[in-house]
Amino acid sequence: MDYPKPVITQQPLISPRELSQLALILSQREPPKVIIEVGSYAGGSLRWWADHAAPDATIISVDDSTMETVGEHAEASMRLNETIAELNSRGYDAHRIDGHSHSPETLHAVREILDGRTADILFIDADHRPCGVVCDVEFYSPLCGGLLVLHDCATTGNDASRIGPHAAYSLLSLDRFSMLIEDDYGIGVVWME
Ligand SMILES: C[S@@+](CC[C@H](N)C(=O)[O-])C[C@H]1O[C@@H](n2cnc3c(N)ncnc32)[C@H](O)[C@@H]1O
């Protein structure tokens, strides 16, 4: 049986209401100069971050092109490459690391690009299993000196994919200033500075 070809969106997979509240938080701060995004899909949220960053910001995307159903992900991966090229043509220093976020090689590649700098924004929106999110936090949070942002943290609704991000958010926020944008899928913001 032929299934319809999935439509690949280059819009963020985040609701406009969530994004407007996140933008409000960002508007109180210096525009980020270094951003790490773990989980980029076709590049929608990466472009959103770029639009809220310093004009020459370093923007690093970590996404594994082998993760999801092959046909869909091959196209999403192409779109992500286009987004990276577009950001570089607009003056950003954009990089794509095509690898599993839990692999030491991927972490090493991120560190090489950072070259001793810390990230002003670390956005995690990849493996939503509790062990997956916690592993991403353990790997990449030491590289973040600004805001750690987790998608899908809402406690409302009955979507099991929010359990992992919410658990990671709860742990991180125990001893740090934090804010939960409890709208739609939910965004957890933790101040790591
Ligand atoms: C929810 S989508 C990201 C959506 C994107 N942030 C946006 O709003 O436009 C999750 C992405 O993370 C990738 N991913 C999931 N687990 C991963 C992992 N462990 N390492 C790297 N990429 C992963 C998937 O392949 C997918 O592209």
The ligand as an SDF file (V2000), in Angstrom:
LIG
                    3D

 27 29  0  0  0  0  0  0  0  0999 V2000
   10.8720   17.2970   17.3010 C   0  0  0  0  0  0  0  0  0  0  0  0
   12.0420   17.2060   16.0020 S   0  0  0  0  0  0  0  0  0  0  0  0
   12.8700   18.7880   16.1350 C   0  0  0  0  0  0  0  0  0  0  0  0
   12.0200   19.9200   15.6880 C   0  0  0  0  0  0  0  0  0  0  0  0
   12.7490   21.2320   15.5590 C   0  0  0  0  0  0  0  0  0  0  0  0
   13.3570   21.6050   16.8310 N   0  0  0  0  0  0  0  0  0  0  0  0
   11.7810   22.3210   15.1390 C   0  0  0  0  0  0  0  0  0  0  0  0
   11.0190   22.8030   16.0060 O   0  0  0  0  0  0  0  0  0  0  0  0
   11.7730   22.7110   13.9550 O   0  0  0  0  0  0  0  0  0  0  0  0
   13.2490   16.1180   16.6780 C   0  0  0  0  0  0  0  0  0  0  0  0
   14.4740   15.9320   15.7950 C   0  0  0  0  0  0  0  0  0  0  0  0
   15.4990   15.3660   16.6310 O   0  0  0  0  0  0  0  0  0  0  0  0
   16.1690   14.3420   15.9280 C   0  0  0  0  0  0  0  0  0  0  0  0
   16.7040   13.4430   16.9500 N   0  0  0  0  0  0  0  0  0  0  0  0
   16.0170   12.6620   17.8110 C   0  0  0  0  0  0  0  0  0  0  0  0
   16.8590   12.0340   18.6360 N   0  0  0  0  0  0  0  0  0  0  0  0
   18.1120   12.4130   18.2920 C   0  0  0  0  0  0  0  0  0  0  0  0
   19.3940   12.1290   18.7820 C   0  0  0  0  0  0  0  0  0  0  0  0
   19.5750   11.3200   19.8450 N   0  0  0  0  0  0  0  0  0  0  0  0
   20.4660   12.6920   18.1800 N   0  0  0  0  0  0  0  0  0  0  0  0
   20.3070   13.5470   17.1350 C   0  0  0  0  0  0  0  0  0  0  0  0
   19.1020   13.8700   16.6280 N   0  0  0  0  0  0  0  0  0  0  0  0
   18.0130   13.3140   17.2080 C   0  0  0  0  0  0  0  0  0  0  0  0
   15.0950   13.7390   15.0440 C   0  0  0  0  0  0  0  0  0  0  0  0
   15.6910   13.0900   13.9590 O   0  0  0  0  0  0  0  0  0  0  0  0
   14.2980   14.9790   14.6230 C   0  0  0  0  0  0  0  0  0  0  0  0
   14.8420   15.5500   13.4580 O   0  0  0  0  0  0  0  0  0  0  0  0
  1  2  1  0
  2  3  1  0
  2 10  1  0
  3  4  1  0
  4  5  1  0
  5  6  1  0
  5  7  1  0
  7  8  2  0
  7  9  1  0
 10 11  1  0
 11 12  1  0
 11 26  1  0
 12 13  1  0
 13 14  1  0
 13 24  1  0
 14 15  1  0
 14 23  1  0
 15 16  2  0
 16 17  1  0
 17 18  1  0
 17 23  2  0
 18 19  1  0
 18 20  2  0
 20 21  1  0
 21 22  2  0
 22 23  1  0
 24 25  1  0
 24 26  1  0
 26 27  1  0
M  CHG  2   2   1   9  -1
M  END
$$$$
